[in-house]
């Protein structure tokens, strides 16, 4: 009799466990250069490139989520994790009623990706040829891809980039940026995260930070422009010895040192600055800090 009394509760528990661990097995034909949109609120998202003209989705669907589907045409597909009874719009604030979902995706190597996540860590591996755009709140984004255009906007999640991004726009509030394979056009921005980046030759690079430290290394393209602005973060820039361009560096109260010329200090008041012509002077390098230390070094 006691067993009969608790049987309904046991059944409810088992059903809940099953819903919380629903396997995902989906596939859809895709063109080699399809645009693929992916969104997930909590859990993980792993995207791996392969040499097939189809999208395959595996993983586990969290409790409280709608049944997952791949919608759209072969050239424009969407995979969205949404809560049951939701509006269908992506909710940046997350949904406490929905358990984490794990997405394991295989996509055509040259596809373009548009991915939105909240607290879901993201890994992209092996993409080659398509544009990549990522929006994340707190999940770390790790991207190994050869892409003509990479754009990542994060709040507290870090960004790790590898492969090659000819054009890159990476932005965080407090997350760190690690980007050792940047191409000719680059924009890096953070409030308090650290930036460690390299690449080039840069036709145009702009970098701004408030309190995060910066380590940047690379070459300037012929006639290229490089601009760095920092409030209290320390900045270290490594340039090849044969760099060509007009170099201006200044700090209001930080320590300024340079392997290219000797900084000068005003007769009255704080601060130091450096203006020097390097090589043929066709490029332009401008670095300014307020209270952060500034070091310009020769590579090698």
N, C-alpha and C positions, 0 to 999 in steps of 0.2 A: 504493500500500500504506500509506503514511503517513497518507493521508486516511482510509482505512478504520479505521486504528488509533484515530484521535481522534474518529471519528464518534459513538460512544456518549457521550463526554464532552460534545461539542457539543450533542447531543440533550438531555442532562440539564440543561445550562446554559440552553437555550432554554425547556425546560419550567419550570424554576425562575423565569425571568424572567416567563413568562406568568402563573404563579401569583401572583407578587408584584404584578401589575398587572391583576387581574381586575376588569372593569367591573361595576358594580352597576346593575341596572335592575329595580326592584320597585314595585308599587303595590297599594293596598288601599282599598276603600271605607271611609268613616268618617262618623260622625255629626258635626254641626257643633260639638258640645261634647265630643268624645271625649277620654278620657284617653290620653296617648301616653307610653310609657316608652322611653327611649333610653339605651344604654350603649356606651361605647367606651373602650378602654384607652390607645391611642396613635394619633396622627394628628390629624384635625380633625373638628369637628362644626359644620355650618352649618344652622340651621333658619330657614326663611322662610315667613311666613304667606301664604296665598292664599285666594280665595273659591270653593273647590271642596270638595265633601264626599268627599275622598279624601286618602290619604297617598301621596306618591311619594318614593322613595329612589333617589338616584344616587350616584356617586362611584367609589371604587376600594377593593377588598377586599385587605387585606394578606396576604402569604404566611404560612401557618401558622394562618389563621383558618378556622373552620367556614363552610360555605356560609351566606350570610345569608338570613333570611326575616322576614316580618312576620307575627307570630302574634297570636292573640286574636280578639275580636269587633269589630264596627264601632265600638262605643263604648269599647273598652278594648284598645289595641294595644301590642305590644312589639317593639322592634328592638334586638337585642343582638349585639354583636360578641364572639364567644367563640373561644378557642383550640381547635384540634383535640385531642381526647382530654382536654379539661378537665372539671371537675366540673359545669359549667353555672352555677356561682355567680360573681357578680362579684368579681374579684380586685383589691383596692385596691393590692396590691404590683406590679401589672402582670404581663406575661408576656414574658420576653426572647425566647421562641421565636416570637413573633408579630410580624410587621412592621406598621408603622402603617397604619391604615385611614382613608380620607377618606369622610365621610358628608355628602351634600348632600340635605337633606330639605325637602319642601314639605308643609305641614300646614294643616288648617282654621284660620282666623283666631281663632276663639273656643275652640280646644282648650286643655286643660290639659296641662302638660308636667312630667314627672319625668325628670331627666337626671343620669346618673352618668358622670364621666370621670376619668381619672387624669392623664395628661400631654397630653391632647388639648385645644387651644384651642377655645373654644365661642363661637359667635355666634348670637343669637336676634334676629330682626328682624320687626316688624310685627304681633305677636300683640296681640289685643284682646278681653279678656273672661274668659279662663281663668286659673287659678292656675298658678304656675311655681315649681318646686322644683329646685335644682341642687346637686349635690355634686361637688367637684373637688379635686384635689391640687395640681398645679402648672400646669395650663393656665389662661390668662386667660379670664374669662367676661365677654362684652360682651352686654348685654341691652337691647334697645329694644322696650318693650312697655307697653301699658296693661293693668294687671292688678289684681284686687282683693287678691291676695296673692303676694308674691315672697319666697322664702327661698333664700339662697345660703350654702353652707358651703364655705370654701376653706382650704387650708393655705398654700401659697406663691404661688398664682395671684391676680392682681389681679381686682377686680370693677369693671365700668363699667356704670352703670345710666342709662337714658334712658326717655322716655315718661312714665308715671305709675304708681306703686305705692302703692295706698291703705294697705295693710299691708306692711311690709318688715322682714325680719330678715336682716341681712348680717353675716357673721362670717368673719374671716381670722386666720391666725397671723402671717404676715409680708407678706402681699399688701396692696397699697393698695386703698382703697375710694373710688370716685368716684361720687357719687349726687346729682345735681342736681334730681331730680324725685320727691321723697318725699311721701307723703300724711300722713294723720292719726296713724297708729300705727306707730312705728319703733323698732327695736332694732339698734344698730350696735356691733360688738365687734371689737377687734384686739389683738394683742400688740405688734408692732413696726411694723405697716403704718401709713401715713398715711391719714387720713380727711378728705375734702373733700365736704361734703354740704349740701343746702339743700332747701327745700320748705315743707310745712305747709299750712294752720295745724295745729299738732300738738296732738292731744288727749293723747297720751302718747308721749314720746321718751326712750329711755335710751341712753346711749353710754358705753362704757368702753374705756380703752386703758392699756397699760403704758408703752411708750416711744415710741409713734407720735404725731406731732403731729396736731392737730385744727383744722379750719376748718369752722364750722357757721353757717349763716345761715337765718333763717326766722321765721315768726310763731307765736305761741302761741294756740291756740284758747281761747275763753272757758272758764275753769275747768280748763284743761289743765295737764299736768305735764311738766316737762323736767328730766332728771337727767344730769349728766356727771361721770365719775370718771376721774382720770388719776394715774399714778404719777410718771413723769418726762417725759412728753410735754407739749409746750406746747399750750395751748388758746386759741382765739380764737372768741368767740361774737358774732354780729351779730344784734341785735334791732331791730324797728321802734320808733320813738320813742314810739308810743302803746301799747306793751305793758302789759298789766295782769297783776299777780301779785306775790307776795312773793319777792324775789330774795335768795338767800343764796349767797355766793361766799367761798371760803377757800383759802389755800395755806400749807403748812407752811414751805417755804423758797423758793418761787418768787416772782417779781415779780407782784403783783396790781395791775391798773389797770382802771378802769371809767368809762364815760361816764354811768353811772347812780349817783350818789352817790359818796362818798369812803371808801375803805378805811381801816380802823383797824388799829393794831398794838398788841400787848399791852405792858405796861410792862416785863415781864421775859420773855425768851425770844424765839424766832423766830416768824415767821408773820404773816399779815395776814388780815383778813376784812372782809366787807361784808354788811350786812343792810339792805334798803331796800324800802319798799312802792311798787309802781308801779301807777298808775291805781287801779282799784277793788280791787286785791289779790286777786282771786278765783283766779288761777292760782298755780302754785308752780314756781320755778326754783331748782335746787340744783346748784352746780358746785364740785367739790373737786379740788385737785391736791396732790401731796406736794412734789415738787421742780420740777415744770414751771411755766413762766410762764403767767399767766392774764390774758386781756384780754377785757372785755365792752364792746362798742361799739354805738353807735346806727347803724342803717342810714341811708344818705343823708347 
